[in-house]
Amino acid sequence: MKRHYLQRILFTTVLGLVLLSSCNPYDQAATLVVIPVKFNIPPVSAERTFTVKSTENWYMEQVGNEDWCNVYPDKGTAGETKVTLNVTPLPDEDPRIAIYVIKSTSGIEKTLTVEQTNTLADTYYLDFFGDPDPSIYVDPFDVDPIKKLVFTNVPDWKVTVSAGAKDWLTAIKDKDTLLISISDVDRPESRTGTVTASGGGSVSTTLTIFQKGLHDFLAPTRNFSLPIPGVPGSELPFSYVYTRARITLLFIWASWCPDCNNFMPEVMRLYQEFKDYGFKIYGVAMEMEGREQEYFDYLANNGLNDVDETTGAKIWWENRPVFNPPAQVKVNAFTRLLYGDALLTGEINNFVPAFFFVDGGGNIRKVYADNYVLRTDAAVRALYNNMRTYLSRQLECCGN
């Protein structure tokens, strides 16, 4: 009897201890649940949510610190918490992964994996609205801003300019419109740049900008107007000449230039032969300040001021001087019209003599701007024959 009594006392004591321990929250089992534990994200920017359920405080740590993937909040208290996940667009077609570890204060750990791939790229589109041509051809200068409406279903997109064109090509995003600005060309040769609108991964469209160089075929020339110093009313616009001709030669020369002097008789021959077929010349002499009289003496001594005794009209073409300090004779406001900064950078060395043939609209048809050394009869004759052949073909005359 006594034995059964002791057993009942022992059972009651153990049961009481068990019940007492079950009422203590610190001795209960902690839990941490993350739903879902993996995201597969398309290549575009995206926002997702997931749930953290925990019986205690928790926090998140990212493995690798990938800045393209962010969560908020990254910590919480006991209970159920909604967490927002933001992902930036995939920069290329290569997949990427971000991993987060969620930890409770008691040491429980869960892992969240975020993978972004280009797999679903074909479900998105990004195009320039109503313009299937991916190329734009523009003039060397005075290019109006270009606007392109972007038609897309991606949440967000960005614009980039090719690395080699960032000094002359600017593109900005304005809501659903792409605004492109193009600087004046600064060289004889053409240049090419690209503007890309990208929503992520392969979801992108590219526009190629081709800008003519100052010497390119059919590139427009800038109009200018030069006077004869000291002669009122002598302003002569370049457009006044080329709009009255089929082909106009813009002849850049200088009285101090030996190659120009050697070739001047050949220019006279070209003028005499083709002037009755719609050929005109506008001569611009790149002269030095302080040597003005030498220029005027050159015109007089070479008959360039002669007039027809019967009509009183000039026998030869009109010439206008540009006087600059000696240090600026090569690079100045006028030469920049034809060469940009190429003379300044050394990309082009020659500026006299130079020959620009333009049509009735002032557009470049042919340029002879090499570093000519016209010191021999053979060199002079070769250049003259080349120009004569060109003019006879353009003007369809003179027994070519």
C-alpha positions, 0 to 999 in steps of 0.5 A, spaced: 500 500 500 505 504 501 509 503 495 502 505 491 502 511 495 509 513 493 508 512 486 502 516 486 506 522 489 512 521 484 507 521 478 503 527 480 510 531 481 513 529 474 506 531 471 506 538 475 513 539 472 511 538 465 505 542 466 509 548 469 515 547 463 509 547 458 507 554 460 514 557 460 514 561 453 522 561 453 522 553 453 517 552 447 520 551 440 521 557 435 519 557 428 521 561 422 518 560 415 519 564 409 514 563 403 516 563 397 524 561 398 526 562 391 524 567 385 525 566 378 525 573 375 525 576 368 530 580 365 526 587 366 526 591 372 521 587 377 518 588 384 516 581 388 513 580 395 515 574 400 512 573 407 517 571 413 513 568 419 517 567 425 516 566 433 521 571 434 525 577 432 529 576 425 534 579 420 536 578 413 543 578 410 545 578 403 551 573 400 555 577 396 552 584 396 549 584 389 546 591 389 541 589 383 537 586 388 534 589 394 529 588 400 525 592 405 524 591 410 531 587 412 529 585 419 522 584 423 519 582 430 515 576 431 509 575 427 508 575 420 511 580 415 511 582 408 517 583 405 518 587 398 523 585 393 526 590 388 530 587 382 533 592 376 534 590 369 538 585 367 544 588 364 546 583 358 543 576 357 547 573 362 543 570 368 545 572 375 543 570 382 542 573 389 542 569 395 539 572 402 540 568 409 534 570 414 536 568 421 532 568 427 535 570 434 535 563 436 539 561 430 534 558 425 536 560 418 532 560 412 535 561 405 532 566 399 534 565 392 533 570 387 535 568 380 534 573 374 535 570 367 533 572 359 529 566 358 522 570 358 525 576 354 520 574 348 514 576 352 516 583 352 517 588 347 521 595 346 521 599 339 521 606 336 514 607 335 512 608 327 519 608 325 522 601 323 528 604 320 534 603 325 538 608 322 538 616 321 543 620 317 544 627 319 548 633 316 554 636 319 551 642 323 545 645 325 542 638 326 535 639 330 534 635 336 531 628 334 525 625 338 523 618 338 517 615 342 518 609 345 513 603 345 514 598 350 511 594 355 517 593 360 516 597 367 522 601 366 527 603 361 534 606 360 538 609 354 545 609 353 550 612 348 556 608 345 562 610 348 566 613 342 560 618 341 559 621 348 562 627 346 558 629 340 551 625 341 547 626 347 540 622 349 536 623 355 529 619 357 523 624 358 517 619 360 516 615 354 520 619 349 527 619 347 530 626 346 537 626 342 541 632 341 547 632 336 553 637 336 556 640 330 561 635 326 568 638 328 572 634 322 572 633 315 570 625 316 564 622 317 562 619 324 557 614 327 554 613 334 549 609 337 543 610 342 540 604 345 534 604 349 534 598 354 529 594 358 533 589 360 537 583 357 535 582 350 529 587 350 532 593 347 532 597 340 538 601 337 538 607 333 544 608 329 546 616 327 550 617 321 553 624 321 556 627 315 563 630 315 565 637 313 568 634 306 563 628 305 559 628 298 553 632 298 555 635 305 552 642 306 557 648 306 556 653 311 554 660 308 559 666 309 560 673 307 566 676 306 568 684 304 574 687 301 577 691 307 576 699 306 571 698 300 564 699 302 558 695 299 563 689 297 560 684 302 560 678 298 556 672 300 558 665 298 551 663 297 550 669 292 555 665 287 554 658 288 546 659 287 548 662 280 552 656 278 552 649 276 559 648 279 562 653 284 570 652 286 571 655 293 578 656 292 582 657 298 589 660 297 594 665 300 599 670 296 605 668 301 603 660 299 608 658 293 604 652 292 598 657 291 602 661 286 605 655 282 598 653 281 594 660 280 595 660 272 592 653 272 586 656 276 585 661 271 585 656 265 580 652 268 576 658 269 577 661 262 575 654 259 569 652 263 566 659 265 561 659 260 558 652 262 556 654 269 562 654 272 564 660 278 569 661 283 569 664 290 577 665 292 578 666 299 585 668 301 588 666 308 592 673 309 596 675 315 595 682 319 600 687 317 601 684 310 595 687 307 598 691 301 602 684 299 595 681 298 593 687 294 599 688 290 599 680 288 592 681 285 594 687 281 601 684 279 597 677 277 591 681 273 586 678 278 583 685 278 583 686 270 576 688 267 574 688 260 575 694 257 568 693 253 563 691 258 567 693 264 566 687 268 571 683 271 575 678 267 577 673 273 573 671 279 572 675 285 577 674 291 576 676 298 581 676 303 581 674 311 586 677 315 589 674 321 595 674 326 600 670 323 599 665 329 592 664 327 592 664 319 592 656 319 586 656 325 581 661 325 574 662 325 574 661 317 578 655 316 573 652 322 567 652 317 571 647 312 575 643 317 572 644 324 578 643 329 582 638 325 587 643 323 588 644 331 589 637 333 593 636 327 589 631 323 589 635 317 595 639 316 593 642 309 589 648 308 592 652 302 591 651 297 585 647 298 579 646 293 572 645 294 567 644 288 560 645 290 553 645 287 547 650 286 545 648 293 552 649 296 553 642 297 560 638 297 561 635 290 568 634 290 574 636 295 581 637 293 584 638 300 591 634 300 597 636 303 599 639 295 606 640 294 606 643 287 613 645 286 614 641 279 611 641 272 609 634 273 605 635 280 602 642 277 599 638 271 597 632 274 592 636 279 590 640 273 588 634 269 584 631 274 580 637 276 579 639 268 576 631 267 572 632 273 569 639 271 568 637 264 564 631 266 560 635 271 558 640 266 558 635 260 562 640 256 569 641 253 571 635 249 572 630 255 
